[in-house]
Amino acid sequence: MFKLFQSKSTFDFSKDAEWINSKPISFSKELKGHIVVLDFWTYCCINCVHMLADIKKLEEKYGYNPVIFIGVHSAKFENEDSTHNIQSAISRYGIKHPVLRDKNRDFWKSFNVSGWPTIIILDTKGKVIYQASGEGQALAIEEVIDTALEKAKRERSLAVVKANIELTQTEQKTVLSFPGKIEYSEVFSQLFIADTNHNRILATQLDGNIAYLSSEIGSGKQGLKDGSFETAEFNHPQGMLRKRDLLYVADTENHAIRVVDLKQKTVKTLAGTGNQSKGSPLKGPCSEMELNSPWDIVQYKNYLFIAMAGSHQIYRLDLLKQEIEPYAGTGEEGLRDGPRRTALFAQPSGLALEEKYLYVADSETSSIRIIDLESETVSTLIGKGLFDFGNKDGKYEEAQLQHPLGVHYEEDMLYIADTYNHAIKMVYLNAGQVSTIIKIKDKDQNVCMIDDNGLKDCHYLPLFEPNDMITIKGNLYIADTNNHLIRMLDMQTRELVTVRIKK
């Protein structure tokens, strides 16, 4: 069991603490004379992701000062309490500081933490001088650090040389890096891939399990810049929507909606300023409105509907008037059905459309929600609440998911990327049944099992936190996000193969 050694003025990490991406750290040795910032986070949490961006800026500011940032990963979901999975998250979010795995939330309990993210700051003697939860703390943290540094200088308790803590995490070089969403154009047989961590979109010509690269949209440099395919910049793009010669993109960490002109080969910003919105703004011009981590897009009539993960809402963008507004959800996190304006969502991350029905993968409640776009009401198909999750098939009221990020509709079937169960599930809408079609047979083995009856084992790579899927010509294509691959499931033979990307 993890133990926190604490007295009136000092503490230290226990010797059996598990450090994910660094060697074991001792406060009394390596961190003596340092200001220490502890970030309690869990990698599913969009608010924690926003906090990580603030911490990165603070790390740059205090780069040569004796200030050490340490991540304390205290998992919400069962899937997150895994060294391997946390390592993947560290790589995805580009974390450049030590991360401690807080198994069973023992460290969390020792500090009486109650929510994600929580920041705790310790002075040079290991005494807590600041503790607060929620995002948007950057200015307060900066003020506390500056004050603590000045005080330590006066007391001569500040380390002369900053501790050199070596990180052990190594980055993989792969063709794709955490591919998020995928989109398909049947007219041109084009598969678009959000190559999320490479900050670009790949346009490919699809031929079975081979995707021939035709265009790279974006320079690969992280930023918000319009222009040609070669010079444009994205910041961790996710959902896409192809309409004629236009490709709409949810540019997630730019808090923007971009539009790609596939004919002119240009990228422009349609909505968002590049700044994250605070609170829930009213309707306004697309170019002036601040957004909050848009994750997916669909079109209904003359509107784009956007899963605004960061504000726990669904937004609506009027393409004719060039205006955008919150459509469903109050901005409060939770699960509540009813009229769209009073409903609650929790980090909606995937959208699919069936005539007037908008299906929503509401990840933090491990649920699938439905918005009737005519009656403007919200209901729940699968799921019960923020801390109700699992891995169970059956009727809607029995079924359980774990942090689903993607949803796709096709001919009375609803496909779900059940992300933290490393599974793809199928909902038979006419029968009201949920069934798993791809799952991990044994979480400790590198195999997976196809279909409910276990008729076929695939003794090679299983899915690893899939984000999205789409049906194309009788096959199911999957964004196998943490494996950095696109996979193809032949729905007839039930064979799962890797899609090769060729130039």
N, C-alpha and C positions, 0 to 999 in steps of 0.2 A: 504493500500500500504506500502511495505517495505521502510523504509527511512534510509539513512546513515547520522549520525550526525558527521560532520567533520569540523575541524578548521585548522589553520596553523600547529598545532602540535598534536592534539588528535582527536579521534573519539570514538563512542560507538555504540553498536548494538541497534536497536530500541526495545522497550518493547514488540511489537507484533511479533517479529521474531519467526519463528517456528523451534525449535530444535528437531531433530528426535530422537536422542538416548541419550539425556542428559537434565538436567533441564536448564532453561534459564540462559544465561551467560552474564555478564556485563564486559566490558573492564575496566571500572573505578573501579570495585570492585574486582572480581575474578582475572582479568588479569593484574592488576596494577603491574608494575615492571617486566613484563614478555616479552620475545621475542615471537611474535605470527606469526606462519606460516599458511597462508590461502591457501588451495588447492582448486581451482575452477575445478570441475570435473563433468562428466555426466556418468552414469554407463554403457552406451552402448559402450563407447570409449576404444579401446584396449590400446591406448597411456596412457589414464588415469589409466588403470589397471597396466600398467608398472610403472607409477609414484607412485601408492599406494605401490608397493613393495619397492621402494626407500624410501618412507616416513616411512615405517615400520622399516627399518634399522636405519634411523635417529632418530626415536622415541626411539629406544633401546639405541643409543649412548647418547642421551641427557635426558635419563630417570630421573636423579636426578637433572637436571638443570632447572631453571625457563624458560623453552621453551615449549610452548603449540602449538600443531598442531590442526587445525580446518578445516574440510571439508566443502566446500560451494558447494552444489549440484545445479548446474544451468542446467536444462534439455535441451537436444536437441529435443528428440521425445516427443510427447504428452503423451505417456504412461509412460514416466519417471517422469513426473511432478505429482507424486502421493506419498503421505506419506507412504502408505502401500508398494508400489513397491520399494521405496528408502530404507525402513526398510529391505526388503528382500535382496537388493543389499549389504547393510552394513553387513548383516550376511554372505552372499556369499563370500565377499572379506575380511572378518575377520577384519573389521575396528575397531580400539580400541581408536578412538578419537571422539570428538563431531562433529556432522554433522548438518549444518544449511540448511534448504530447502529454496533455493533462488527462490521463486515463481515469475514468470514473469521476472526473471533475473534482478530484481531491484538492487541487490547488485553488480552483474556483471556490470551493466551499470554505477553504481556509481564509479567504479574503471576503467572504459573504457577497460574492458576485451574484447578480440576479438576471443579467441580460447581455446580449451581444450587440455591438461590441462594447466592452468595458475597458477603460484605460486607467491604469494605476501607475503613479510615479513615486519612486523611492529616492530619498536624498542619499548623500554619500555615506551615511551611517545605516542605510537600509530601513529608514523610517518612512511610512506612508505619508506623503504630503499632498496627494491629490488622488481622487477616485471619482469617476463619472461614467455614465453609460450613454450610448447612442452615438450617431455620427455627428459631424459638424463641430468637433471639439478643437480643431487645429489651432485657432488663435489662443484659446485657453491653455492648451498644452504648452504652446510656445512661451506664453507669459510665465507659467509655472517653472519651466526649465530655465529661462533667463534669470528669474528671481533666485532659484536654487543655486545656479552657477555663481552668481554674485555673492550669495551668502557663504558658499563653500570657500570661495577665494578669501573672503575676509577672515574666516575661521581657519584657513590654511589646511582644509581637509580634502581639497581637490587633488586628484591624481595629476602628476606633472605630465605623464605620457599616457595617451589613450591606449587601452587594452587592444591588442591585435587578436581578434577572434576569427579564426579561419573557418570558412564554411566548407562543408564536404559535399554539398549538392552539386551535381554535374548536369549540364544541359545536353539534351539529346538533339542531334541534327537529323531532322526528318523532312520529307517532302512537304507534308502538311504539319501544322502545329495546332493542336486542339481545335480541329474543324468543328464549327458550331452548327449552323443550319445549312440545308441544301434546298435548291429550287430547280424545277425542270420546265423547259419549254418544248412541248411536243412538236410544234411546227418545225423547229430546227434541230431537234434531238440534242438540245443543249442542257447539260447539267452544270449548274452554278454551285460553287462550293465556297462558303465563308471560311477562309483559311485564317481563323480568328487571331491566333497569336502571331501570325506573320503579317497581320494588318493589311490584308488584301482579299480580293475576290478572284477566284479562278473560274474562267469560262471554258468549258470542255465540250467536245463532241463525244457523245456516249455511244458505245458499241458493246453491249453486253457487259462484261466485267473489265472493259478497257475504256478509259476516259482520255481522249486525245486533247491535250492542252492547246487551246486556240488563242486565249488572251489572258494576260495578268492585269487585273484592274487594281491599280494602286501601286505605288513605288515600294511598298513594304515598310516605309518609314512611319513611325507612330506620330500622328498629328491630325490636324483638321485643315485640309487644304484642297480647294477645288482645282480643276484643270484637266489635263489629258490623262489617259490611263497611266502613262509613265511617270507623271509628276504628282498626281493626286495622292492624298494621305488619308488613312482611316485609323481608328483606334478601337481594336477588338470588335469588328463587325459581327453581327449575328443574323437575324432573320432577313429574308429577301422575298420580293414579289416581282415576277416578270409580267409586264403588260405591253404587248407589241414590242416597240423598240426601246422601251424603258425598263430598267431594273431598279426597284426601290429597295433601299438597304437600311436596316436598323443599325446605325453606327453607335453601338452601345455605350462605349466609354467616352465618346465625344458628345453623348447626350443629344444626338441629332438624327434626322432622317435625311439620307442622301439619295440622289436620283442619278442613275447611270444611263447615259444616252449611248446605246449599243451601236447605233449607226454612226453618230458623230465621234464616238469614242472619247467622251468627256464625262466628268463627274461634277455635280453641283450639289450644294446644300439646299434642301427643300424646307426643312424645319429645324429649329434649334439654333442656339448661339454658340454652343461649345461649353457653356456653363451649366452645371447641375442646378435644377430648380429646387427651391426650398418651399415646402408646403404644397398646396394644390391651387395653381393659378386658374383664372377664368379663361374664357375664350379670347383669342387674340390672333394677330397676323403670324403666319408660320415663321417668318424670318425674325420675329422679335420675341417669340416665346421660348423660355427655358424648359428643357425636358429633363427626364430622370431615368437613365438607363433603359431606353427602348430595346426590346428583345425579339419581337416578331411582328409581322405585318400580314394582313389580308385586305382584300378590297370587296366592298359591298356597295353596289350602285356607284355613286360618285364620291364615296368616302373610303379613306384608308382607316382601318381599325388597327390600333397599335397596342401591344402588350407592354405597358410601361412598368417594368419590373420594380424599378427603384421607388416609385410612389404607390405601389400596390393598386394600380388602376388600369382601366382600359381607356385609351384616348381615341378620339375621332378627328380625322383630318379631312376637311372639305376641299377636294381637288379643284372645284370651280371657284370658290371664294378665297382659296389659299388661307384658310383659317384652321386653327387647331384648338381642341378643348378636351378636358376630362369628360368621358362619356359614362363610365360605370365605375363605382367604388368611391368611397369618401376620402380615401388616402390613409385611413386607419387600417392596420394589418389584422386580418382575421377571416373568418368564414361566416358570412351572413347572406341569406337569399332575400329576394323581394325586389322592389322597384330599383332600377339601375342606380339611381342617385344615392340610395341609402345602403346598397349592398357593400359587403366587405370582401376584398381579395387579399392574397398574400403572395407577393412576388410572381405575378403571372408571367410565364416564360414561353408559352407556345400557343398558337392559334390555328384553327381550321374552320372552314365554312361549309355548311350544308344548307343551301338555299337561304332561309331567313335565320337559321340557327348558327350562332358563333360558339364553337367549343374552345374552352380555355384550359390549358395545363397550368393549374394554380399550384406552383411547386411547393411552397412552404406549408401548405395545408395538405399536401400529398393528395390532391383532389383533381377531378375534372368537373368544370363548371360549364353551364350552358346559358348563353344570353339569347333570348328571343328578340330579334331586332325589330319586330313589328309591335309586340306588346311592351317592349323595353323592360323586361323582367329577367331576373337572374335566378337560376336554380342549380342544384348540385346533383350531378349524375353519380359520382363516386367520391367518397371521402367524408370525413366528419370534423376535422379541426386541426389546429396548429401542431398538436403533439400526438395525433392519431395517425400512425403509419404502420406498414408491414408489407407482407408479400403473400397475397391470397387471391385466388381466382373464385369465380362463382357469380351469384346474382349481385346486382349493383350494391345492395345494402350490406353484403358480406365481403365484397372485394376490398382489397387494401393495396395501396401503392406506396412508394417511397421516393418522394421528391422528383416527380416526373417533370421533364423539361420540354417535351415535344408531343404534338398531337397531329394526326393526319386523317382526313376523311376520304373514303372511296367506296361508293356503291353499297350503302347501308352498313359499312364497316368503319370502325374508328380504331386507328392504330395509335398506341401510346408508347413513347420512349420513357419507360419506367426507369429513370436514370440511375438512382441509387440501389436498385435491385439488379442493375446490369442486364436488363431484360427488355424485350419488346412484347407488348400485350395487344390483343385484339378484342374489341368490344363488338359483339353481335347485337346491333341496335334493335333489330326486330325481336330478338329473343331475350334481351335484357341480361346477357351473360358476358362475363369477362374471362378470357382464356389467354394463357401465356404461350407464345410461339417460339421464343428464343429465351433461354435462361442459362445461368451457370449451374451446372450439375452439382459441383462441390466448390465452395468458395476458396478452398485451400488447394484446388487442383487447376491446372491450366487446360481445362476442357469445358465444353458447353453442351447442352442438350437441346435438340430441336423437337418441337411439338409436345403436347400435353402428355402423351403416352410414352414418351421416351423412346420413340421408335428409331431414332438415329442420333448417335453421339458424334460430335465433331472433335476429334482429338488434336485440336490446334487452338489458336487464339480465341478466347471468348470475348464477348463485348465488355468494354470497360467504360462505364458511365456514358452510354449513348445519349445524344442530345436531340436528334431529329431523325425522321424517316419519311420516305415518299414512295408510292407505288408507280412503277414504270413498266409497261408492257408485260404485266404478269409477274414482275419481280419486285422485291422490296429493297430499296437502297437505304442505307443507314449511315448516319454520321457517327462513327465509333470514336467519340471525341478523345478520350484519354489514351487510346491506342494510336492516335494520329492517323487514322485511316478512314476510308469509305468502304463499306462492306455491301455485299449483295446477297440476298436470300432468294433462291429460286423457290417460288411458292408451290411448284409442282413436285420437285424432287426433295425439297427441304434441305438443299445443300447451301451452306454459308461459305462464301468465298470473299477474298479481298479484291477490290477494284484497283487495277493498276493505272497510274497516271503517267501518260507518255507524251513527250513533246513531238 
